[in-house]
Amino acid sequence: MAKSKAGLLQGTLDMLILKALSLGALHGYGIGQRIAQISGDELKIEEGSLYPGLYRLEQRGWVQSEWDVSDNNQRAKFYKLTRAGRKQLTLEERNWERLAGATMKALRAS
Amino acid sequence: MSRIRAAINFIRARLHHDEIAREVETELRFHIEMRTRANIEAGMAPSEARLAAQQSFGNFEQFKISCCEIKRGFPFDLKALRMGLYIAIACLAGGFALVAVNLPHHSFIGVIWQLAAIAVLMCSFLVGRRKQRQRH
């Protein structure tokens, strides 16, 4: 049976970007790849939408960026998580678990 | 530290529009380039690979504009700043009142200080009341 990829709920993209960066510094393309990898290729993201998300996170001080050279010798912007970003990720994970638990409880109610 | 960096980025984005737009474009083009390479490695023809990369990226111009706008946006929470401003006004008013009460009332400077304290207190009261009315 063909699996349909799930669209992202509003607000979860930021959390996924933070999660992807918690595993190490990456450029934008790498972040998209890592999200696909850690979600088992289940989450469908319009690739360009990553960037406004990344810029917002940088503006809030949760990630920081610097230009470097990629594996294929091209100039690329690499992002890494800041200490504030790590704290935010922990907070968002906790909120997400609570929300998911409450939703499951509601769905199982008879 | 990250907030300081955000403030520096904001000032840079305000002063160097074109440079920021070029940086954003380079970054987005790098993404499409990487996706194109991956598509070619997966067996697509180069032209087909580029087209597929552009399609999976979405609206390039729209994302570029969004990124530039975010870069130019104010990096701090305005609500928190406003709250800080109210607290600062309240502290200032308190300080003025304290100084005014302790000054001799018969001197000209003492009277000026008292008037200033009354004016600051009145302003903070009026601003606070207006905000409260707006909320209700």
gemmi code that builds the backbone of each chain (N, CA, C; Angstrom):
import gemmi

chains = {
    "A": [
        ("MET", (0.842, -1.203, 0.000), (0.000, 0.000, 0.000), (0.881, 1.258, 0.000)),
        ("ALA", (0.536, 2.234, -0.822), (1.354, 3.456, -0.897), (1.156, 4.298, 0.354)),
        ("LYS", (2.274, 4.779, 0.869), (2.186, 5.628, 2.069), (2.037, 7.075, 1.637)),
        ("SER", (1.114, 7.820, 2.252), (1.037, 9.240, 1.909), (1.855, 10.014, 2.931)),
        ("LYS", (2.655, 10.963, 2.431), (3.495, 11.729, 3.355), (2.634, 12.751, 4.092)),
        ("ALA", (2.963, 12.957, 5.361), (2.164, 13.880, 6.170), (2.637, 15.309, 5.978)),
        ("GLY", (1.692, 16.237, 5.860), (2.032, 17.658, 5.834), (2.369, 18.097, 7.250)),
        ("LEU", (3.055, 19.211, 7.375), (3.459, 19.651, 8.714), (2.382, 20.492, 9.370)),
        ("LEU", (2.186, 20.275, 10.650), (1.287, 21.139, 11.417), (1.978, 22.474, 11.598)),
        ("GLN", (1.156, 23.525, 11.651), (1.729, 24.855, 11.812), (2.560, 24.938, 13.111)),
        ("GLY", (3.722, 25.492, 13.034), (4.549, 25.657, 14.227), (5.530, 24.535, 14.483)),
        ("THR", (5.339, 23.404, 13.777), (6.238, 22.279, 14.043), (7.535, 22.372, 13.252)),
        ("LEU", (7.531, 23.173, 12.175), (8.741, 23.281, 11.354), (9.910, 23.847, 12.184)),
        ("ASP", (9.618, 24.877, 12.984), (10.667, 25.481, 13.817), (11.281, 24.436, 14.749)),
        ("MET", (10.397, 23.619, 15.348), (10.870, 22.609, 16.292), (11.738, 21.567, 15.571)),
        ("LEU", (11.316, 21.196, 14.357), (12.081, 20.200, 13.597), (13.446, 20.746, 13.172)),
        ("ILE", (13.481, 22.030, 12.814), (14.772, 22.643, 12.445), (15.702, 22.632, 13.659)),
        ("LEU", (15.157, 23.008, 14.822), (15.978, 23.017, 16.042), (16.483, 21.606, 16.344)),
        ("LYS", (15.587, 20.627, 16.167), (15.970, 19.231, 16.438), (17.094, 18.791, 15.491)),
        ("ALA", (16.930, 19.129, 14.200), (17.946, 18.734, 13.206), (19.298, 19.358, 13.565)),
        ("LEU", (19.263, 20.603, 14.023), (20.524, 21.294, 14.343), (21.116, 20.853, 15.685)),
        ("SER", (20.275, 20.213, 16.525), (20.801, 19.747, 17.816), (21.796, 18.607, 17.598)),
        ("LEU", (21.758, 18.016, 16.403), (22.670, 16.899, 16.100), (23.966, 17.377, 15.443)),
        ("GLY", (24.079, 18.704, 15.209), (25.309, 19.242, 14.613), (25.024, 20.360, 13.623)),
        ("ALA", (26.054, 21.148, 13.304), (25.893, 22.287, 12.383), (25.627, 21.784, 10.955)),
        ("LEU", (24.741, 22.492, 10.252), (24.360, 22.081, 8.897), (24.016, 23.299, 8.044)),
        ("HIS", (24.084, 23.145, 6.719), (23.540, 24.188, 5.843), (22.061, 23.883, 5.586)),
        ("GLY", (21.368, 24.816, 4.961), (19.920, 24.677, 4.778), (19.516, 23.369, 4.110)),
        ("TYR", (20.219, 23.018, 3.032), (19.892, 21.769, 2.321), (20.072, 20.575, 3.258)),
        ("GLY", (21.160, 20.612, 4.020), (21.444, 19.529, 4.968), (20.359, 19.399, 6.026)),
        ("ILE", (19.810, 20.528, 6.438), (18.742, 20.497, 7.453), (17.525, 19.764, 6.886)),
        ("GLY", (17.175, 20.099, 5.633), (16.047, 19.426, 4.976), (16.280, 17.923, 4.898)),
        ("GLN", (17.507, 17.553, 4.536), (17.855, 16.134, 4.419), (17.766, 15.443, 5.775)),
        ("ARG", (18.261, 16.155, 6.796), (18.255, 15.535, 8.134), (16.833, 15.373, 8.670)),
        ("ILE", (15.977, 16.344, 8.384), (14.579, 16.222, 8.836), (13.935, 15.019, 8.154)),
        ("ALA", (14.212, 14.872, 6.850), (13.659, 13.722, 6.117), (14.180, 12.425, 6.727)),
        ("GLN", (15.473, 12.419, 7.054), (16.106, 11.212, 7.601), (15.544, 10.852, 8.973)),
        ("ILE", (15.444, 11.837, 9.877), (14.994, 11.513, 11.240), (13.487, 11.256, 11.317)),
        ("SER", (12.760, 11.695, 10.291), (11.310, 11.418, 10.303), (11.010, 10.154, 9.494)),
        ("GLY", (12.039, 9.443, 9.076), (11.832, 8.231, 8.269), (11.209, 8.569, 6.932)),
        ("ASP", (11.527, 9.757, 6.407), (11.026, 10.227, 5.108), (9.500, 10.382, 5.091)),
        ("GLU", (8.916, 10.612, 6.255), (7.457, 10.693, 6.362), (6.935, 12.124, 6.226)),
        ("LEU", (7.757, 13.111, 6.601), (7.260, 14.488, 6.615), (7.578, 15.196, 5.308)),
        ("LYS", (6.559, 15.822, 4.751), (6.737, 16.503, 3.478), (6.876, 18.005, 3.736)),
        ("ILE", (8.015, 18.564, 3.351), (8.247, 19.999, 3.556), (8.541, 20.636, 2.210)),
        ("GLU", (7.894, 21.756, 1.943), (8.277, 22.513, 0.758), (9.657, 23.084, 1.074)),
        ("GLU", (10.671, 22.677, 0.311), (12.058, 22.928, 0.721), (12.357, 24.408, 0.979)),
        ("GLY", (11.801, 25.283, 0.140), (12.075, 26.715, 0.297), (11.548, 27.278, 1.604)),
        ("SER", (10.512, 26.659, 2.161), (9.906, 27.186, 3.390), (10.834, 27.030, 4.593)),
        ("LEU", (11.871, 26.216, 4.436), (12.861, 26.069, 5.509), (13.540, 27.405, 5.815)),
        ("TYR", (13.782, 28.182, 4.748), (14.624, 29.368, 4.904), (13.969, 30.491, 5.700)),
        ("PRO", (12.715, 30.869, 5.400), (12.091, 31.870, 6.278), (12.086, 31.391, 7.733)),
        ("GLY", (11.860, 30.069, 7.918), (11.888, 29.497, 9.267), (13.257, 29.682, 9.913)),
        ("LEU", (14.295, 29.368, 9.160), (15.665, 29.511, 9.680), (15.992, 30.965, 10.035)),
        ("TYR", (15.558, 31.874, 9.176), (15.851, 33.295, 9.411), (15.127, 33.795, 10.662)),
        ("ARG", (13.889, 33.275, 10.846), (13.138, 33.669, 12.057), (13.856, 33.161, 13.317)),
        ("LEU", (14.323, 31.915, 13.237), (15.005, 31.333, 14.398), (16.305, 32.081, 14.702)),
        ("GLU", (16.979, 32.515, 13.643), (18.228, 33.264, 13.826), (17.930, 34.619, 14.474)),
        ("GLN", (16.827, 35.215, 14.028), (16.450, 36.522, 14.571), (16.106, 36.432, 16.065)),
        ("ARG", (15.521, 35.287, 16.441), (15.176, 35.111, 17.862), (16.392, 34.717, 18.694)),
        ("GLY", (17.506, 34.475, 18.029), (18.729, 34.127, 18.745), (18.825, 32.645, 19.079)),
        ("TRP", (18.006, 31.815, 18.436), (18.026, 30.383, 18.742), (19.012, 29.611, 17.858)),
        ("VAL", (19.334, 30.172, 16.697), (20.399, 29.581, 15.873), (21.322, 30.719, 15.439)),
        ("GLN", (22.551, 30.351, 15.089), (23.442, 31.361, 14.510), (24.099, 30.775, 13.267)),
        ("SER", (24.483, 31.666, 12.363), (24.986, 31.177, 11.080), (26.347, 31.765, 10.750)),
        ("GLU", (27.081, 31.051, 9.925), (28.309, 31.626, 9.366), (28.600, 30.965, 8.019)),
        ("TRP", (29.235, 31.751, 7.144), (29.559, 31.237, 5.817), (30.813, 30.378, 5.909)),
        ("ASP", (30.769, 29.245, 5.192), (31.909, 28.325, 5.178), (31.918, 27.612, 3.822)),
        ("VAL", (32.797, 26.659, 3.671), (32.859, 25.919, 2.398), (32.255, 24.536, 2.619)),
        ("SER", (31.366, 24.141, 1.706), (30.697, 22.839, 1.842), (31.601, 21.705, 1.352)),
        ("ASP", (31.113, 20.470, 1.481), (31.893, 19.287, 1.050), (32.291, 19.362, -0.415)),
        ("ASN", (31.395, 19.977, -1.231), (31.721, 20.049, -2.668), (32.383, 21.388, -3.042)),
        ("ASN", (33.059, 21.983, -2.053), (33.858, 23.204, -2.267), (33.060, 24.421, -2.719)),
        ("GLN", (31.799, 24.483, -2.300), (30.979, 25.661, -2.623), (30.771, 26.459, -1.351)),
        ("ARG", (30.604, 27.779, -1.523), (30.365, 28.630, -0.363), (28.939, 28.386, 0.127)),
        ("ALA", (28.800, 28.066, 1.393), (27.467, 27.784, 1.938), (27.337, 28.364, 3.339)),
        ("LYS", (26.108, 28.635, 3.723), (25.863, 29.207, 5.046), (25.505, 28.061, 6.000)),
        ("PHE", (26.266, 27.925, 7.050), (26.038, 26.846, 8.016), (25.372, 27.406, 9.269)),
        ("TYR", (24.428, 26.628, 9.773), (23.682, 27.048, 10.965), (24.033, 26.135, 12.129)),
        ("LYS", (24.071, 26.732, 13.325), (24.218, 25.885, 14.520), (23.325, 26.418, 15.637)),
        ("LEU", (23.001, 25.510, 16.541), (22.101, 25.848, 17.644), (22.843, 26.674, 18.707)),
        ("THR", (22.183, 27.679, 19.253), (22.779, 28.435, 20.362), (22.293, 27.814, 21.678)),
        ("ARG", (22.814, 28.316, 22.780), (22.375, 27.782, 24.072), (20.879, 28.068, 24.274)),
        ("ALA", (20.462, 29.283, 23.863), (19.037, 29.645, 23.984), (18.192, 28.722, 23.100)),
        ("GLY", (18.729, 28.346, 21.935), (18.012, 27.441, 21.022), (17.834, 26.065, 21.619)),
        ("ARG", (18.869, 25.600, 22.322), (18.798, 24.274, 22.960), (17.715, 24.279, 24.045)),
        ("LYS", (17.660, 25.366, 24.804), (16.636, 25.485, 25.858), (15.252, 25.492, 25.220)),
        ("GLN", (15.115, 26.251, 24.121), (13.835, 26.363, 23.431), (13.379, 25.004, 22.898)),
        ("LEU", (14.339, 24.227, 22.382), (14.012, 22.894, 21.864), (13.461, 22.008, 22.980)),
        ("THR", (14.101, 22.045, 24.137), (13.635, 21.237, 25.279), (12.204, 21.629, 25.645)),
        ("LEU", (11.964, 22.932, 25.666), (10.639, 23.456, 26.006), (9.594, 23.002, 24.979)),
        ("GLU", (9.961, 23.108, 23.709), (9.008, 22.750, 22.648), (8.745, 21.251, 22.623)),
        ("GLU", (9.768, 20.453, 22.910), (9.581, 18.998, 22.962), (8.594, 18.636, 24.062)),
        ("ARG", (8.769, 19.288, 25.211), (7.878, 19.026, 26.351), (6.434, 19.407, 26.000)),
        ("ASN", (6.263, 20.598, 25.382), (4.918, 21.055, 24.988), (4.302, 20.106, 23.976)),
        ("TRP", (5.131, 19.658, 23.032), (4.642, 18.785, 21.969), (4.172, 17.446, 22.553)),
        ("GLU", (4.962, 16.909, 23.482), (4.592, 15.627, 24.110), (3.261, 15.754, 24.849)),
        ("ARG", (3.100, 16.886, 25.544), (1.856, 17.104, 26.294), (0.666, 17.205, 25.344)),
        ("LEU", (0.857, 17.959, 24.248), (-0.222, 18.145, 23.276), (-0.579, 16.836, 22.590)),
        ("ALA", (0.454, 16.074, 22.192), (0.218, 14.806, 21.507), (-0.498, 13.834, 22.442)),
        ("GLY", (-0.072, 13.820, 23.713), (-0.696, 12.937, 24.702), (-2.162, 13.288, 24.896)),
        ("ALA", (-2.439, 14.581, 24.993), (-3.820, 15.032, 25.215), (-4.689, 14.704, 24.001)),
        ("THR", (-4.125, 14.871, 22.789), (-4.881, 14.582, 21.566), (-5.202, 13.092, 21.487)),
        ("MET", (-4.210, 12.254, 21.811), (-4.436, 10.802, 21.774), (-5.513, 10.400, 22.776)),
        ("LYS", (-5.454, 11.028, 23.946), (-6.437, 10.739, 24.996), (-7.843, 11.069, 24.483)),
        ("ALA", (-7.956, 12.227, 23.817), (-9.255, 12.655, 23.294), (-9.741, 11.709, 22.204)),
        ("LEU", (-8.814, 11.244, 21.358), (-9.210, 10.360, 20.257), (-9.631, 8.981, 20.745)),
        ("ARG", (-9.039, 8.555, 21.857), (-9.352, 7.209, 22.378), (-10.594, 7.195, 23.256)),
        ("ALA", (-11.077, 8.378, 23.584), (-12.245, 8.445, 24.462), (-13.452, 7.829, 23.758)),
        ("SER", (-14.215, 7.068, 24.494), (-15.382, 6.429, 23.859), (-16.665, 7.116, 24.313)),
    ],
    "B": [
        ("MET", (24.233, 36.784, 24.583), (25.179, 36.948, 23.483), (24.474, 36.818, 22.128)),
        ("SER", (23.557, 35.827, 22.037), (22.859, 35.608, 20.774), (21.924, 36.772, 20.443)),
        ("ARG", (21.424, 37.456, 21.518), (20.558, 38.617, 21.292), (21.386, 39.773, 20.726)),
        ("ILE", (22.624, 39.892, 21.195), (23.505, 40.952, 20.687), (23.775, 40.689, 19.206)),
        ("ARG", (24.044, 39.428, 18.896), (24.301, 39.057, 17.500), (23.074, 39.362, 16.629)),
        ("ALA", (21.869, 39.068, 17.180), (20.629, 39.345, 16.440), (20.493, 40.849, 16.180)),
        ("ALA", (20.868, 41.654, 17.189), (20.789, 43.115, 17.028), (21.785, 43.594, 15.974)),
        ("ILE", (22.993, 43.012, 15.970), (24.006, 43.392, 14.966), (23.509, 43.017, 13.566)),
        ("ASN", (22.931, 41.812, 13.454), (22.393, 41.364, 12.151), (21.308, 42.305, 11.655)),
        ("PHE", (20.451, 42.756, 12.603), (19.355, 43.655, 12.255), (19.902, 44.977, 11.698)),
        ("ILE", (20.901, 45.534, 12.390), (21.481, 46.814, 11.945), (22.140, 46.631, 10.567)),
        ("ARG", (22.854, 45.500, 10.412), (23.527, 45.224, 9.130), (22.497, 45.105, 7.997)),
        ("ALA", (21.393, 44.402, 8.290), (20.360, 44.221, 7.262), (19.723, 45.550, 6.874)),
        ("ARG", (19.601, 46.455, 7.869), (19.011, 47.777, 7.600), (19.943, 48.637, 6.749)),
        ("LEU", (21.255, 48.485, 6.993), (22.223, 49.344, 6.305), (22.638, 48.810, 4.933)),
        ("HIS", (22.639, 47.477, 4.781), (23.152, 46.890, 3.533), (22.093, 45.997, 2.864)),
        ("HIS", (21.038, 46.605, 2.359), (19.935, 45.867, 1.723), (20.425, 44.940, 0.619)),
        ("ASP", (21.229, 45.512, -0.299), (21.635, 44.757, -1.488), (22.523, 43.575, -1.129)),
        ("GLU", (23.414, 43.807, -0.188), (24.329, 42.733, 0.230), (23.533, 41.570, 0.839)),
        ("ILE", (22.542, 41.916, 1.656), (21.707, 40.881, 2.290), (20.928, 40.115, 1.223)),
        ("ALA", (20.366, 40.846, 0.250), (19.600, 40.191, -0.821), (20.500, 39.231, -1.601)),
        ("ARG", (21.742, 39.652, -1.844), (22.692, 38.783, -2.577), (23.017, 37.532, -1.763)),
        ("GLU", (23.221, 37.717, -0.460), (23.536, 36.576, 0.422), (22.389, 35.569, 0.433)),
        ("VAL", (21.157, 36.109, 0.544), (19.983, 35.229, 0.575), (19.901, 34.457, -0.743)),
        ("GLU", (20.109, 35.159, -1.842), (20.025, 34.526, -3.155), (21.084, 33.425, -3.301)),
        ("THR", (22.303, 33.718, -2.861), (23.383, 32.710, -2.935), (22.992, 31.466, -2.148)),
        ("GLU", (22.429, 31.700, -0.963), (22.061, 30.576, -0.106), (20.955, 29.725, -0.744)),
        ("LEU", (19.943, 30.388, -1.293), (18.832, 29.642, -1.895), (19.287, 28.916, -3.163)),
        ("ARG", (20.156, 29.567, -3.938), (20.659, 28.926, -5.169), (21.523, 27.704, -4.847)),
        ("PHE", (22.258, 27.797, -3.723), (23.076, 26.661, -3.289), (22.164, 25.454, -3.027)),
        ("HIS", (21.018, 25.713, -2.392), (20.073, 24.632, -2.090), (19.603, 23.958, -3.381)),
        ("ILE", (19.217, 24.786, -4.362), (18.714, 24.222, -5.633), (19.831, 23.444, -6.342)),
        ("GLU", (21.042, 23.966, -6.250), (22.195, 23.301, -6.858), (22.411, 21.912, -6.236)),
        ("MET", (22.320, 21.866, -4.905), (22.525, 20.592, -4.200), (21.433, 19.590, -4.561)),
        ("ARG", (20.193, 20.086, -4.631), (19.069, 19.194, -4.974), (19.223, 18.692, -6.421)),
        ("THR", (19.683, 19.584, -7.308), (19.886, 19.190, -8.715), (20.913, 18.060, -8.790)),
        ("ARG", (22.025, 18.233, -8.068), (23.074, 17.195, -8.060), (22.522, 15.865, -7.561)),
        ("ALA", (21.725, 15.942, -6.473), (21.153, 14.712, -5.907), (20.233, 14.049, -6.925)),
        ("ASN", (19.462, 14.859, -7.650), (18.555, 14.304, -8.662), (19.342, 13.646, -9.799)),
        ("ILE", (20.453, 14.282, -10.197), (21.278, 13.704, -11.275), (21.872, 12.369, -10.801)),
        ("GLU", (22.333, 12.362, -9.548), (22.888, 11.110, -8.998), (21.832, 10.015, -8.935)),
        ("ALA", (20.559, 10.452, -8.776), (19.470, 9.467, -8.726), (19.069, 9.009, -10.129)),
        ("GLY", (19.713, 9.542, -11.170), (19.479, 9.048, -12.532), (18.721, 9.975, -13.468)),
        ("MET", (18.416, 11.198, -13.018), (17.682, 12.129, -13.893), (18.634, 12.797, -14.889)),
        ("ALA", (18.093, 13.243, -15.999), (18.867, 14.041, -16.955), (19.070, 15.430, -16.337)),
        ("PRO", (20.202, 16.116, -16.649), (20.472, 17.407, -15.986), (19.332, 18.419, -16.058)),
        ("SER", (18.715, 18.575, -17.230), (17.647, 19.586, -17.347), (16.428, 19.182, -16.514)),
        ("GLU", (16.140, 17.898, -16.547), (15.007, 17.375, -15.781), (15.289, 17.514, -14.273)),
        ("ALA", (16.558, 17.257, -13.921), (16.966, 17.337, -12.503), (16.812, 18.763, -11.978)),
        ("ARG", (17.214, 19.760, -12.781), (17.112, 21.164, -12.349), (15.646, 21.574, -12.179)),
        ("LEU", (14.853, 21.154, -13.169), (13.429, 21.500, -13.114), (12.774, 20.902, -11.869)),
        ("ALA", (13.092, 19.632, -11.607), (12.528, 18.962, -10.418), (12.996, 19.662, -9.141)),
        ("ALA", (14.276, 20.099, -9.138), (14.823, 20.788, -7.950), (14.087, 22.102, -7.714)),
        ("GLN", (13.834, 22.827, -8.816), (13.133, 24.114, -8.690), (11.705, 23.902, -8.197)),
        ("GLN", (11.086, 22.816, -8.703), (9.703, 22.543, -8.286), (9.637, 22.159, -6.811)),
        ("SER", (10.569, 21.318, -6.381), (10.506, 20.896, -4.970), (10.893, 22.047, -4.029)),
        ("PHE", (11.614, 23.040, -4.559), (11.983, 24.190, -3.724), (10.772, 25.089, -3.473)),
        ("GLY", (9.927, 25.256, -4.496), (8.772, 26.156, -4.358), (9.068, 27.508, -4.995)),
        ("ASN", (8.321, 28.514, -4.585), (8.415, 29.842, -5.199), (9.689, 30.585, -4.743)),
        ("PHE", (10.709, 30.535, -5.583), (12.032, 31.092, -5.229), (11.937, 32.571, -4.839)),
        ("GLU", (11.309, 33.363, -5.701), (11.254, 34.816, -5.462), (10.518, 35.141, -4.166)),
        ("GLN", (9.425, 34.403, -3.942), (8.620, 34.643, -2.741), (9.437, 34.355, -1.479)),
        ("PHE", (10.174, 33.237, -1.489), (10.981, 32.880, -0.314), (12.124, 33.872, -0.119)),
        ("LYS", (12.667, 34.348, -1.250), (13.765, 35.319, -1.154), (13.260, 36.612, -0.490)),
        ("ILE", (12.090, 37.067, -0.949), (11.517, 38.297, -0.377), (11.222, 38.101, 1.117)),
        ("SER", (10.636, 36.939, 1.444), (10.304, 36.671, 2.862), (11.559, 36.712, 3.718)),
        ("CYS", (12.635, 36.076, 3.229), (13.879, 36.024, 4.014), (14.438, 37.427, 4.222)),
        ("CYS", (14.434, 38.248, 3.163), (14.965, 39.617, 3.280), (14.122, 40.425, 4.258)),
        ("GLU", (12.804, 40.239, 4.208), (11.925, 40.979, 5.127), (12.172, 40.571, 6.573)),
        ("ILE", (12.365, 39.275, 6.788), (12.624, 38.802, 8.160), (13.937, 39.392, 8.662)),
        ("LYS", (14.948, 39.417, 7.788), (16.261, 39.985, 8.154), (16.138, 41.451, 8.572)),
        ("ARG", (15.236, 42.168, 7.879), (15.092, 43.592, 8.170), (14.151, 43.864, 9.342)),
        ("GLY", (13.456, 42.811, 9.801), (12.473, 42.969, 10.876), (13.138, 43.231, 12.223)),
        ("PHE", (12.380, 43.836, 13.133), (12.899, 44.154, 14.466), (13.079, 42.858, 15.261)),
        ("PRO", (14.285, 42.613, 15.805), (14.551, 41.288, 16.396), (14.095, 41.092, 17.839)),
        ("PHE", (13.394, 42.050, 18.410), (12.994, 41.884, 19.809), (11.475, 41.877, 19.950)),
        ("ASP", (11.014, 41.250, 21.001), (9.594, 41.172, 21.288), (9.119, 42.554, 21.759)),
        ("LEU", (8.248, 43.183, 20.941), (7.812, 44.547, 21.261), (7.017, 44.614, 22.563)),
        ("LYS", (6.278, 43.504, 22.843), (5.463, 43.489, 24.060), (6.361, 43.602, 25.296)),
        ("ALA", (7.460, 42.841, 25.271), (8.386, 42.859, 26.414), (9.074, 44.227, 26.527)),
        ("LEU", (9.400, 44.817, 25.362), (10.040, 46.135, 25.374), (9.114, 47.190, 25.962)),
        ("ARG", (7.818, 47.096, 25.543), (6.826, 48.063, 26.027), (6.675, 47.930, 27.551)),
        ("MET", (6.620, 46.683, 27.997), (6.493, 46.431, 29.436), (7.695, 47.027, 30.180)),
        ("GLY", (8.888, 46.842, 29.597), (10.110, 47.390, 30.197), (10.045, 48.905, 30.278)),
        ("LEU", (9.484, 49.515, 29.225), (9.353, 50.974, 29.175), (8.431, 51.471, 30.283)),
        ("TYR", (7.295, 50.756, 30.503), (6.353, 51.151, 31.560), (7.027, 51.060, 32.928)),
        ("ILE", (7.776, 49.969, 33.114), (8.449, 49.785, 34.405), (9.465, 50.913, 34.615)),
        ("ALA", (10.193, 51.261, 33.518), (11.195, 52.335, 33.616), (10.521, 53.658, 33.969)),
        ("ILE", (9.361, 53.940, 33.339), (8.631, 55.195, 33.633), (8.183, 55.204, 35.094)),
        ("ALA", (7.674, 54.052, 35.562), (7.202, 53.971, 36.952), (8.366, 54.210, 37.916)),
        ("CYS", (9.538, 53.615, 37.613), (10.726, 53.795, 38.475), (11.163, 55.255, 38.473)),
        ("LEU", (11.137, 55.842, 37.282), (11.540, 57.242, 37.135), (10.605, 58.145, 37.954)),
        ("ALA", (9.318, 57.864, 37.829), (8.330, 58.663, 38.554), (8.537, 58.521, 40.056)),
        ("GLY", (8.788, 57.272, 40.505), (9.042, 57.010, 41.920), (10.270, 57.780, 42.397)),
        ("GLY", (11.313, 57.741, 41.578), (12.567, 58.440, 41.912), (12.355, 59.929, 42.018)),
        ("PHE", (11.647, 60.484, 41.051), (11.330, 61.919, 41.050), (10.560, 62.290, 42.314)),
        ("ALA", (9.554, 61.467, 42.643), (8.702, 61.746, 43.804), (9.541, 61.763, 45.078)),
        ("LEU", (10.456, 60.774, 45.183), (11.317, 60.657, 46.360), (12.211, 61.887, 46.502)),
        ("VAL", (12.798, 62.305, 45.369), (13.679, 63.484, 45.387), (12.865, 64.723, 45.746)),
        ("ALA", (11.678, 64.847, 45.129), (10.847, 66.036, 45.340), (10.406, 66.168, 46.790)),
        ("VAL", (10.050, 65.056, 47.409), (9.589, 65.081, 48.797), (10.717, 65.525, 49.726)),
        ("ASN", (11.947, 65.107, 49.404), (13.081, 65.416, 50.280), (13.723, 66.773, 50.027)),
        ("LEU", (13.257, 67.501, 49.018), (13.834, 68.814, 48.726), (13.136, 69.890, 49.562)),
        ("PRO", (13.879, 70.962, 49.974), (13.207, 72.058, 50.681), (12.188, 72.744, 49.759)),
        ("HIS", (10.977, 72.973, 50.251), (9.877, 73.451, 49.411), (9.974, 74.929, 49.040)),
        ("HIS", (10.820, 75.655, 49.792), (10.836, 77.106, 49.565), (11.765, 77.518, 48.425)),
        ("SER", (12.669, 76.590, 47.941), (13.608, 77.003, 46.880), (12.949, 76.850, 45.501)),
        ("PHE", (13.432, 77.630, 44.540), (12.892, 77.596, 43.177), (13.123, 76.224, 42.535)),
        ("ILE", (14.369, 75.685, 42.725), (14.695, 74.368, 42.159), (13.815, 73.280, 42.750)),
        ("GLY", (13.551, 73.396, 44.040), (12.682, 72.419, 44.705), (11.306, 72.395, 44.073)),
        ("VAL", (10.760, 73.581, 43.791), (9.424, 73.663, 43.171), (9.448, 73.052, 41.770)),
        ("ILE", (10.519, 73.347, 40.993), (10.649, 72.785, 39.636), (10.676, 71.260, 39.700)),
        ("TRP", (11.464, 70.723, 40.651), (11.543, 69.267, 40.811), (10.172, 68.678, 41.141)),
        ("GLN", (9.460, 69.357, 42.005), (8.132, 68.856, 42.385), (7.189, 68.857, 41.187)),
        ("LEU", (7.245, 69.949, 40.401), (6.387, 70.022, 39.205), (6.747, 68.913, 38.211)),
        ("ALA", (8.067, 68.692, 38.047), (8.516, 67.631, 37.132), (8.015, 66.275, 37.606)),
        ("ALA", (8.107, 66.050, 38.927), (7.645, 64.771, 39.488), (6.154, 64.595, 39.241)),
        ("ILE", (5.395, 65.667, 39.451), (3.937, 65.603, 39.235), (3.654, 65.316, 37.758)),
        ("ALA", (4.410, 65.971, 36.846), (4.189, 65.772, 35.409), (4.480, 64.323, 35.013)),
        ("VAL", (5.587, 63.764, 35.499), (5.938, 62.373, 35.161), (4.892, 61.410, 35.712)),
        ("LEU", (4.491, 61.649, 36.950), (3.473, 60.784, 37.557), (2.157, 60.852, 36.790)),
        ("MET", (1.772, 62.071, 36.395), (0.525, 62.257, 35.621), (0.614, 61.514, 34.289)),
        ("CYS", (1.759, 61.671, 33.616), (1.930, 61.024, 32.297), (1.833, 59.512, 32.436)),
        ("SER", (2.553, 58.967, 33.422), (2.530, 57.505, 33.570), (1.127, 57.024, 33.923)),
        ("PHE", (0.400, 57.806, 34.723), (-0.977, 57.443, 35.084), (-1.876, 57.458, 33.841)),
        ("LEU", (-1.734, 58.539, 33.013), (-2.584, 58.664, 31.816), (-2.292, 57.560, 30.802)),
        ("VAL", (-0.995, 57.263, 30.607), (-0.620, 56.195, 29.655), (-1.166, 54.864, 30.146)),
        ("GLY", (-0.965, 54.592, 31.435), (-1.449, 53.338, 32.028), (-2.947, 53.200, 31.890)),
        ("ARG", (-3.679, 54.298, 32.145), (-5.153, 54.260, 32.082), (-5.624, 54.025, 30.642)),
        ("ARG", (-4.961, 54.699, 29.679), (-5.347, 54.536, 28.276), (-5.153, 53.081, 27.830)),
        ("LYS", (-4.040, 52.468, 28.249), (-3.740, 51.079, 27.884), (-4.793, 50.149, 28.472)),
        ("GLN", (-5.168, 50.448, 29.732), (-6.156, 49.602, 30.404), (-7.502, 49.673, 29.694)),
        ("ARG", (-7.893, 50.907, 29.247), (-9.164, 51.107, 28.530), (-9.139, 50.354, 27.213)),
        ("GLN", (-7.965, 50.406, 26.524), (-7.848, 49.716, 25.228), (-8.041, 48.216, 25.382)),
        ("ARG", (-7.554, 47.697, 26.527), (-7.640, 46.257, 26.779), (-9.085, 45.819, 27.002)),
        ("HIS", (-9.928, 46.711, 27.628), (-11.315, 46.325, 27.960), (-12.289, 46.578, 26.817)),
    ],
}
model = gemmi.Model(1)
for chain_id, residues in chains.items():
    chain = gemmi.Chain(chain_id)
    for i, (resn, *xyz) in enumerate(residues, 1):
        res = gemmi.Residue()
        res.name, res.seqid = resn, gemmi.SeqId(i, " ")
        for name, pos in zip(("N", "CA", "C"), xyz):
            atom = gemmi.Atom()
            atom.name, atom.element = name, gemmi.Element(name[0])
            atom.pos, atom.b_iso = gemmi.Position(*pos), 0.0
            res.add_atom(atom)
        chain.add_residue(res)
    model.add_chain(chain)
structure = gemmi.Structure()
structure.add_model(model)
structure.setup_entities()
